[in-house]
Amino acid sequence: MKERRILHMVIGILLCGCISAQQDVGYYFYSQDDIKNIKQSARTSWGKEILDNFRQIVTERKRHPMEIPELEGGHGHDYYCPVHNTRFVFNWNSPKGHYCRMCNKEWKGVDKYDWAWVNFVHAENLKYLMANMYLFIATDQKEYARNIKELLLDLAEKYPEYKEHDRERRSNPGYDGKLFGQSLDEAVWAIDAARAYLVAASEMKVSERKKIASGFLRPCADLLMKSHDKGNWQVWHNGGIIALGVALKNDSIIDVALHKPELGYYDMLEKNVYNDGWWNEGSVVYHFYPLRGLLLSAEALRCRNINLYDRKLINMFSSPVNMLYPDLTFPSQNDGWYGTTLISQCGLYEIMALRCQDPVFVNLLELCYKHVKRTSAEALINGMELNEDPEPLQLKSSLFPDLGVGMLRSGKQTVAIKFGPSGGIHGHPDKLSISIHDGHKELLPDLGTTAYGVPDCRLWYQKTFSHNTVTVDEADQLKSSGNLLRFDPAEDGGTIVAEANDAYKKVGMQRVIHLAEDKLSDQFVCRSEKEHLYDYVLILTEPVEFGGIKDANILKKYDRISEVVRKTMSGPVTFTLSGGTQIVIQVNSQENYELISGVAPGIPPTGIQEGGNVYPLIIRVKDKILDIKTRWKFSN
């Protein structure tokens, strides 16, 4: 019996050794429990699909040259057609010619496109590293560790020779990258590459580990420790420093990321996260973007017995739930991609559901997986079985007082109004703008932005005139913050009253939104002692015919709006959308007003897929006072 117990102990030790073969005591990214979960998840039907996808990534990558580019990368947002806003089709064999599907031609002779092409090579390499990492953990097959080692050894040869540079190939200390044209991208890449390295390190010779550490890990850490930014970049800088510090087994490097004066991890959360749980740039995209960096930092530091899963981090995951539309998408306020959905964040919520054991996070995963397969790599780490028939979300009217966004809900109808702080460099000049979702789609969308490298980003998407608010004297609103005057939620909707008196000099602006069952009342009032040209705008997703005369000159300052038609009016405007929703616009003015319609860039392109158009409807009033009341009757 004693010999049998000893044998069982030996077998147990050997099994634990297999589980922790990729780990070093005290410095790891995946605990023994994590590795056990990954191995067990890999045997499920959905886990096998994830691993099959990783194998395809590895196989496809090996069909192309494995050498790391010798040219420094540029800015990924530059890899877009300047005419159609769509991303070029990435071609491994065409570093100097970049194909646009809409133009049906290759764009050549533009340096920034060539530099951006390098970014896509690095992106494919990172996918390759991560695929090999998970395959090695799940299967213990050493070929996957060798794949990681070979790529990183090549990188370690070239990385020291790369010049520090920004997007324009100039020196911009604190923001420069080497692989990329900005330190942000460098950090995002390094935070995962460090994980792949440390997992595969057990299959490397000491000399190989030293070469990767001295050629890439340490120089990259030194670069990021020089970086400085007061926004979301610094979150990723810190996350990259932490990951590289763990990979290098160096607590002094980790300490820089946590406690750097003014720019360390704790300081960034203190200064950039509102009490209502939102990142202060006022965008769903720019909330989840740094949030991933924060989560990866928390994951990395578990090995050092540092717990970053505090109430503030958890609240950053809880708060977005109350901004969801019924279809699990979010309003696209400020900069960011249109149609951002909770489904795209499943990987983050897989980790939060595991670490926090919060049933709300589990329920969110179950709801997402009713729409898509469970394919995120993080699902392997979680591994928990999920209910296939989850409880629906019970969302109510809600307010984010610090973010400055109110949500009114009645059944599946949702109205969002934005009145808060500017959002910094990613904010839009659109105080008192609204978005309306009828439960199936947005009837009045906020368009977000297209890629920053295309002209329409500045000429249209970041303008006041492309939002559902009022533009005064054809000028963008000033950077400002509005005020909430009233929030009265109700089971069938409620009332929100907000003002923005600093968006334009000496013009007071107030909007009153009241939702009750299937009816919405929206009153917008502007007051001034002087006469102004007021443009009340509704960005419709379908055209509405009113008749009138073509007159492009009337909107000559808004040249991204084409096919302009205007009509002089005196009474109410009434029309019905294709889904049956009825709209009546009452202009309370003694003077005639202009009813103007046109066509403009709409839902931005997604990758290489073409975007759509929107159809601005403008009520133009020249007066001291603007008073417009719009009534909506939603179709069931």
Number of C-alpha atoms within 10 A of each C-alpha: 6 7 8 9 10 11 12 12 12 12 12 12 12 13 12 13 13 16 21 21 19 24 21 16 9 14 21 24 25 22 21 18 13 18 23 21 18 26 22 15 23 25 14 13 9 17 23 15 16 24 23 15 14 22 17 14 19 22 12 12 16 12 9 10 10 13 11 20 16 13 16 22 29 30 24 24 16 22 26 25 25 14 12 21 28 25 26 23 17 17 14 13 9 12 16 16 19 24 19 22 17 16 12 8 11 16 16 13 11 11 13 19 24 23 25 23 27 23 23 19 19 17 13 14 23 19 18 25 28 21 24 28 26 26 25 22 26 22 13 17 12 15 13 23 26 17 18 28 23 15 18 28 19 18 19 22 15 18 22 15 13 15 18 22 23 22 21 14 18 12 15 16 15 16 24 26 30 24 29 29 28 24 30 23 22 23 29 18 20 26 24 20 24 25 22 26 25 26 25 24 23 16 19 16 11 10 9 17 22 15 17 22 21 16 21 24 26 18 17 24 25 14 21 28 18 13 21 19 15 13 19 20 22 25 30 31 32 32 31 31 31 30 31 33 25 24 25 22 16 13 13 10 20 24 16 18 27 19 14 16 11 14 23 19 25 16 15 20 16 12 14 15 20 18 15 18 21 26 27 22 25 26 25 25 23 22 21 20 18 19 21 18 23 21 18 21 24 19 21 27 21 18 18 14 9 11 12 19 16 9 9 18 18 16 16 20 18 15 14 18 17 17 24 18 27 21 16 19 17 22 26 22 32 28 26 22 22 24 20 17 20 23 19 15 16 23 20 21 22 23 21 20 19 16 12 12 11 12 10 14 22 21 19 22 25 21 22 20 18 14 11 10 11 20 18 17 19 17 25 31 25 21 21 14 9 13 14 10 10 16 11 11 15 8 17 20 23 20 22 20 16 18 24 22 23 26 27 31 27 23 17 16 25 24 24 25 27 25 26 25 20 23 22 13 10 17 19 27 24 31 35 28 22 26 24 22 21 23 16 12 15 19 19 20 27 26 27 27 25 30 24 17 18 20 16 21 18 13 13 22 25 23 19 23 27 30 30 26 23 29 25 22 14 17 13 18 21 16 17 18 19 21 18 19 12 12 19 14 20 17 13 17 27 22 21 23 21 25 24 22 18 17 23 18 11 12 18 17 23 21 25 19 24 19 24 18 17 19 18 25 16 19 19 21 17 22 18 15 11 10 13 19 17 21 23 23 22 25 25 21 20 14 16 16 8 15 12 14 12 16 15 17 10 13 18 13 11 17 13 16 21 18 12 22 21 23 16 13 14 15 13 13 15 13 14 15 16 11 12 12 17 16 17 16 18 17 24 15 16 8 11 14 18 17 22 25 30 21 21 21 23 25 22 25 20 16 15 18 15 15 16 12 15 22 22 28 22 21 23 23 24 18 19 15 22 23 17 20 18 18 18 17 16 18 14 10
